[in-house]
Amino acid sequence: MRILALTSWWPEPADNGSRLRIASLLRAMAQRHDIHLISFFQEPVTEAQIRRMREICTAVEAIPQPVWRPRPGEQILSLWHPEPSSFRATWSAAFDACVRRAATDAPDMVIAFQTGVARYALSVPGVPRLLEELEVGNFYTHVHLQKMPHHRLRAWLTWRKQTAYIRRLLGHFDACTVVSVNEQRLTHAIAPGATVYVLPNGTDVSVGDQDWGAPQPDTLIYPGALTFDANFDAVDYFLRDIFPRVKAQRPEVRFVVTGNAPPTLRTALPQIEGVEFTGYVPDVRPVIARSWCEVVPLRSGGGTRLKVLEALALGVPVVSTPKGIEGLALDDDIHVLVAPTTDEFVDATLRILDQPELRARLAEAGRRRVAELYDWRIIGQQMNELIEEIIRQHSGRRSVYSTHA
């Protein structure tokens, strides 16, 4: 099959969850299909990167992504416009022109990776369309996190606008994928007539076979850029309410945060000894692998957590809030430790630090569960089967329409 793939993120380096998912699925799709990739890029793309993508795809086009710089008051006024202002202000005529040219090659299917490029898929008529990795849960939880009435009202208006846009958009797609059953339920509530498949996130299980060096005692890690609101809230919560109590009983404990951490955000957090911000790390796996425990104190956001799957694949135990493992088939005290309250999070973290046999048991069971359910090879096979099923269904509907014409 000839697949036209549209992506919001240039797939490499696979240094965030979006890029990792896109790159992994493209590699799997390329085993069965010819892929024409049209992708936005955020940083300049090198010739070497283009060549590497051409090893996977039959055609590759890279378009600079327009930058959204909202003017004062624009976001408030835009609440009453039917299209999200970030989409309206970043329309790319160049990207759309590439899509229209590619449509003349008669692709068998167009796949829009994430909502940001979904509207460009509408420029390809007469073929099945798949919206890959629709995410609405982050907007939903954002409403309920607001404490001030005017902030909650604004978040609710944004939620209403986003859901109305998504409902209209899905009317033009044969199907969409989401990463969890929770996202599926929420999407069905927004667009009852939509066809919604669950295609979970994955990880490369083979990373656990590599030698990443000896673990560093009493090291806790949280991989996530502070520039993402849910990550900032998680780190703030951990440093404010959890880490001081852990440190009181384990004075030597260290907390490492990887990812972009601008000084303005770091200084807004509680200042505690034993905390290290690494900044951007091209490959976070060695840092995770050398930790005793990954803590995931997330309280907001949607989707499923690639950071959790990666830690388990590396054999690193995880302590998480229920939100942090939402949508993952992981059981408390078997694959991970789940801590719904602050007291339980403190206790679970101390248990991990104090009990080497618990660390070993969780590491073994967690890696086994990830290998069973979340290896990218398994997810990629599911993606290919889904593509073929959607094309068959689309062809069947077209045949029925032709018969009754």
N, C-alpha and C positions, 0 to 999 in steps of 0.2 A: 504494500500500500504506500501511496505518497501522502505524507503527513506534513502540513504546514504548521509549524510550531512558533508561537508568538510569546515572547517572555519579557517581563518587566526588568529582570536582572540578567546581566551578562553572567553565564554559568560558572565562570572561574575568575579568580580562585574561589573554591567552594568554602568560603570563610564565614558564612552565616547560614541560617536554616533554609532560607529561600533558595539561595544558590545551590546548596547541597542537594536539596530535593530535586530541583530542575536538572542539575547535572546527572544525578543518579537515574532519573527517569528517562532522560534523553539517551543515556548509554544503553539502557534496557530496550527502549523503543528501536534503536538503531540495529538491534539484532534481527528484527523482523521487518522493518519498514525503512523507506527512504525519507529522510527528514530534510526539509527546507527550513532553516532557522532564521527568524528575524527577531533580533533582540535589541532592546535598549542597553546602553552602558552608562555607568555612573562615573567611572574613571576611564582615561584613554585606554583603548584596547591595542595591544601590541600585535605585530605580525605573527609572533610565535603563538600567541593565544588564538588568533584566527586559524593558524595551521592546525593546532590541536583540535579545535572544534570541527574542522573539515575532515579530520580523521573519523569523526562520528557522523557528521551530517553531509549530505550531498551538496548542499548550498548553504552559505552563511552570509548574513548581512547584519551589520552592527550600526545602530543609529544612536546619536547622543540623546540622552533623556533631558527634556526641558526641565528647568528648575522652577519650582513654585516658590515665589516670594510674596506672600500675602501682604496687601497694604493695610494700614490701620483701619479697623472697622469692616474690612471686606468679609471676614468670616461670619460676623453677625448678620450683615445684609444678605449673604449668600444662603442663609438658612432657609429662605423662602424660594430659592431657585431649585428647579427639579433635579439638576445634575450637581453632584459634589463639586465644590469650587476647585479642589485640587486636581480633579480630572479636567474640568472645563479650562483651567488656566494652563494646562500642560499638554493640550492637544498637539500632536506632531504630524504636520502635513507630510513630512518626509517618511515617517513610519507608515502612514496610511498609503502613500504612493508605492512603497515597497510591497505592501500587502496586496494592493490591486494588481501590480505586475505579476506577483507570484500566483494570483488567482487565475491568470491566463494559462498556467501550466496544468490546470485541471487537477488540483489535489483531491484525494479521496476523503480528506477530513482536515479540519482546522482545529487546533488546540490552543486555547489562550491560557497561559500559565499565570494565574492570579487575576484579580478583578481589574487591575490597572491597565491591562491591554485587551480586556474583553471586548470593548467597543470596536476595536479595529477588526475583529473577526467578522463583524457584520458586513464588512466590505467584500466578503467572499460568499456569493450567493449559491444556493442550490446544493450545498454539501453539509454533512453532519458537523455540528459544532459542539465542542466539549470545553467547559470552563473548569480548569484544573485548580484545585485547592482554593475553593471559595471559603472565606473566613468571615464570620459575622459575630462570633462570640466575644471578640475583644470590644466591639462597640456596645454590646449588651452589658457586659460587666462594668464597663466604664461608667455607665449611668448609675449603677448601684454603689459605686465607690465614692460618688460625690457627696460631700457632707453639707455644703452650703446650698440653700434653695436655688439661688440664681445659677450656680454651676450645674446643679442637677437638671434644671429646666433646659439649659443650653445643651447638655449632653443628651437629654431626651429628644430635643428637636433634631439634633444630629442623627440620633438613632432612627427616628421616624423618616428622615430624609434618605439615609443610607438604605434602609429596608425597602422603601418605595422604589429607589433606583435599582436595587438588586432584583426586586420582583419584576420590574419591566424588562431588565436585562435578560433574566432567565427565560422569559418568553421567547427569546430568539435563539436559545440553545437547546440542543437535544438532551443534554444532561450536564451535571456538574459533579465534581468530586469534593469531598470534605475529608478531614483527617480523623474524625471521631464520630461516634454515635451521637454524642451531645450536640455537635455541630449539625449533624443530619436532622435531629429533631428541631433545632432552632430554625434551620433553613426551611423545613416543611411547614413550620408555623408561619414563616414569612411568605412563602410561595407554595401553597398547598398542591398546586398542579405540577411542580417541578420534579424531574427525575434526579434523585440525589444518591450517589454511590459513596460508600466509605472506602477510602484508600489511605491507610495509615502512613505515618512517617516511618522511616527505617534508619538503619545504620549499617556500616560495614563491619560485620562480626569478626572478620579476619584480623582486625587491628589488635584484638586481644592476644594473638599469637606472637606479636612482636615484643622485643625487649626494649622497654622505655626507660629502664633504669630503676634503681631502688626507690620505693615510696619514702617520702619525707615524713617522719613522725609528727603527729598532732597537726597535720595540715588539712584545713578545710578549703574547698574551692567552690566558687560560683562563677560559671562561664556565662557572661552576658553583658553587652554594652549598656552603660548607664543612660545612653541617649534614647533608649527605648523605655517608655514610661513604666511598663510592668516590671522591668529589671531594676529601675531606680527604686521603685516602691519596695521590691523584694529585699534589696540590699539595705535600704533605710530601715525597714522593719527588723531585719536580722541584727544590724548594728545597734539599733535603739533598744530592742527588747530581749534579744536572745544571746548574742555574743558576750555581753558583759557578764551574764550569769554563767555561761560556759567557762569563760576566762577566770572567774572567781574560783572555780574548782580545778581548772587545768591552766595555770598561769602561762605555760609554754605554748599554748595553742596559737596557730596562725590562721588567718583568713585571707585567701587570695581571690581577687576579682579580676577576671580577664575581660578584654574588650575595651572599646573606646570609652574613656572616662575623662571628659574635659575638666579642667580645674574648677570651673564654676559649679559643676555638679558634685565633684569630690568635696569641696568645702561646704556644701549644703548638707553633707552627711555628718553623723556623730564622729568626732575625732577620737579614735581609740588606738592605743598601742597594739601592734601585732597584726595590723591590716595592711595589705599590699595591693596596689592597683598596677597591673602589668601594662595597661594600655593594649592597643591592638597587637595580637599575636597571630602571625600567619598560619601557624598550625597549633591549635590548642591541645591536641591530644597528649603530647608529652607532659604538659602541665597537669592535666587531669589525671593521667596514669600514675604520676608520682605523688598524688594526694591520698590521704587516708579515707576521705569521705567527700562526696559532693552534696552540698546543702542546696535545697530548692525551696526557698521560703516565698514562693509566688502566691499572690492573692488576687491577681487579675490577669487578663489576657485570654486569648482563645487558642484553638489548635491543640496539638500535642507537642511534647517537649523533646526535641532532638537532643538537647543537652542531657536529658535523663537516659535516653537510649544509648548515647555515645559513652557515657560513664559506665553503664552496665556492660556494654561490649568490651570495655577496657578492664573490667573486673574491679571497678571502684564502687563501694557501697553508696547508697543514696538515702538521705533523709529528706522528706518532702512534705509539704502541705498537700491536702487532697487536690487542690487546684493544680499543683505542679505536676501531678501524674494523671490528670483528667484525660479520659479517653484511652488510656493505656491499660492493658490487661495485666496489671501488676498487683500482687496481693501483699497486704501488710504483714510484716514479720516473716515473710517467705522470700520475696524478691527485693523489697525495699522496706524502710520504716516510714510509716505515714503518721504525721503529727498534725492533727486538726487545730490544736491550741498552742499558745506560746509555751506553757508549762510542758506540754508533751514534746514540743520541738527541742526544748532545752534537755529534757531527759533522754530523748532518742539520740541526740548528738553526743551526749556524755557516754551513753551505752556504747556507741560506735568507737569512741576514743578509748574507752576502758577495756573493751572485750575483743581481743584479737580473734577469738574463735567465732564471734558474731560477725566480724568483718569478713572472715573467710567464708562463712556459710552464706551470707547474703551475696557476696561476690560470685560464688559458684552458681547459686540459684538464679541470680539476675542475668548472668551471661547466658545460661541455658535457656531462659525464657525469651530473651532477645533473639537468640539463634533460631528458636522455634517459630517465632511470629513476626519478627521485625527486621530480618536480613533484607537488604535492598534487592538481592536476587529474587526473593519471594515477592516483594512489593512490585518489582519490575515486571515479573511474569503476570501478576494480577492486572497491571496497567495494560499490557498488551492484549490480554483476554478481554478487558473492558473496551478497548478501542475497537476490536473486531466485532464485539457484541453491538456496540452503538452503530457501527456502519451497517450491520445486518438489519437492525431495527429500522434505521433510516431508509434503507433500500426497500424494506417491506412496506413501510408507510407510503413511499413514493409509488410502489406498484399498485397499492390499493387506490390511491388518488388517480392514477392513470386509468385504471379499470372503470372508475366511476366518472371519468371526465366526459 
